[in-house]
Amino acid sequence: MQLSENGLGVKSDDGTVAEDNPIKVYFDTLCEAVKLTGREVPSSALLRGYLDDAGFVDVKVEELKDPFGPWPKDTKFKRIGLMTLMALETGFWAYGMAAFTRVLGMDGDAADKLCRDGFATAKNKNVHSYNTL
């Protein structure tokens, strides 16, 4: 049995994602909306719990880095980052707009700005952000 889920967090190994960084603000706000709907934010711990509760044994968890944008030096991760960036070009709005406006009650312009700023940060090669799968 194999499960895979994108996390809803953003990480950086070199400190280029501060608490007030627009991409962090986007994901934190999205997590807030998910929690308000009564759902749990996807994580490897959550998936592991599902498998443990179902009676699976010898469960192994492997988290893989999914860079946002082409900032990695490694060719493989640079390509992954470019593909992820292509998905984020619409993904920020696809995941954010309904959650921000319907769940959190944000004004449409404010929600759009949050998506726009998050995506602009994902394109910034000086911000070494990633998610985990």
KARA-V794844 format. One record per backbone hydrogen bond with DSSP energy under -1.0 kcal/mol. CO is the residue of the C=O (numbers start at 0). NH is the residue of the N-H. E is the energy in kcal/mol with one decimal. If there is no record, write none. Layout:
co:nh:e
CO:NH:E
CO:NH:E
This chain:
co:nh:e
10:129:-1.8
17:20:-1.8
20:24:-2.7
21:25:-2.3
22:26:-2.1
23:27:-2.8
24:28:-2.4
25:29:-2.4
26:30:-2.4
27:31:-2.0
28:32:-2.0
29:33:-2.3
30:34:-2.5
31:35:-1.9
32:36:-1.1
33:38:-1.5
34:37:-1.6
42:46:-2.1
43:47:-2.6
44:48:-2.2
45:49:-1.9
46:50:-2.1
47:51:-3.0
48:52:-2.9
49:53:-1.5
50:55:-2.3
51:54:-1.5
63:132:-2.3
65:130:-1.9
73:77:-2.4
74:78:-2.2
75:79:-2.1
76:80:-2.7
77:81:-2.1
78:82:-2.3
79:83:-2.6
80:68:-1.3
80:84:-2.4
81:85:-1.9
82:86:-1.8
83:87:-2.4
84:88:-1.2
86:90:-2.2
87:91:-1.8
89:93:-2.7
90:94:-2.6
91:95:-1.7
92:96:-1.9
95:99:-3.3
96:100:-2.6
97:101:-2.5
97:102:-1.0
98:103:-1.8
99:105:-2.9
106:110:-2.4
107:111:-2.5
108:112:-2.3
109:113:-2.0
110:114:-2.0
111:115:-3.0
112:116:-3.1
113:117:-1.9
114:118:-2.5
115:119:-2.4
116:120:-1.8
117:121:-1.8
118:122:-1.6
123:126:-1.7
126:128:-1.4
128:67:-2.5
129:10:-2.9
130:65:-2.9
131:6:-2.3
